[in-house]
């Protein structure tokens, strides 16, 4: 690449330290597509003949075929994916291959390749998100009208349909798909043509290249174009947030599958045992997915840290962008797929859930609402019910075991119908506001998600 300026070859240690082909070969097919579009622009500018362009395309197609078949020989001494492909092309077709790098630099080339790769990878991740959503909607559907305690502070709070709880994660995942799509949209800008940092005196039709590669627009500042990795940071951020959502889902799953809760049964195919204790059935998939969120966070912080001190424009530090991006795509993608499979085989323990949801304390707030409808200010109603709860705890009885006399001693607004408030299903039926967990609202939302996901690509 630079033998004209240097009189000695790089040391073996430098080559090993500086090579990136061991990981950036993953961009190979996108690099080839970018090279084809660049060749077309060189042809339009009169710098390549039609015969040369045809030879370049045939050569690149042959290299792509070798790469797909695993027959391509990657050479560390050529540093990266770009030079490996260029060297192989020149060997195949001769001088025309050496002309291909006219008016471009590896700086704008790799920025283009990474954007192309990320665009495709984002589409694949969104499809995986949709598959997990479908799996959760299926599990929510299998819950039927089962109710369970909802929690705050990991303490039983109010009853909710199990389907409503799962649909919370379906909503989260939908935002994740939106963030990934937003990142891909902002990444869909062509940097090729920016050269090393200041373009080239050989002016090419960048709009032509953009159209051939499916970019929405071309970059407007060559220095920004070669050094910008905002799109990669956005992608890593979207992956990290999605990983956080998966971690929360897995934490709920681990709790639900425990003996203490006993709300969810995971299949044998998606659990593991113990090398020592024969009775164990461990939710390892959920634990691994929860743990992998740390990798997703770390990849984002890694790239942000790499970028924070870089002056314009290109610096070799930017070679460190690809491994975090690749790893996050792999980590998130594999987590989404295995969790979709796991939840597809999971089963509810509805009897255990019903017993837990039958705790009258879960609907104590309904007594406060009852008093509010009678005209008592909420803060006073809250205090009255709090005293009744304290009284039941002190006496070691359920709220349902308190008498109407007990209630009226606390507040004269209580009537005999107040005891009906302590029925969990009746409580849920009254929660009809948009987004609330009444059976009808939940059924409608489930139907909507089934319809949306049926139309989604996956």
Buried (B, 14 or more C-beta within 10 A) or exposed (E): BEEEEEEEEBEEEEBEEEBBBEBBBBBBBBBBBBBBBBBBBBBBBEBBEEEBBBBBBEBBEBBBEBBEEEEBEBEBBBBBBBBBBBBBBBEBBEEBBEBBBBBBBBBBBBBBBBBBBBBEBBBEBBBBBBBBBBBBBBBBBBBEEBBBBBBEEEEBBBBBBBBBBBBBBBEBBBBBBEBBBBBBBEBBBBBBBBBBBEBBEEEBBBBBBBEBBEBEEBBEEBBBBBBBBEBBBBBBBBBBBBBBBBBBBBBBBBBBBEEEBBBBBBEEEBBEEEEEEEEEBBBBBBBBBBEBBEBBBBBBEBBBEBBEEBEEBBBEEBBBBBBBBBBBBEBBBBBBBBBBBBBBBBEBBBEBBBEBBBBBBBBBBBBBBBBBEBEBEEEEBBBBBEEBBEBBEEEEEEBEEBEEEBBBBBBEBBEEEBBEBBBBBEBBEEBEEEEBBBBEBBBEBBEEBBEBBEEBEB
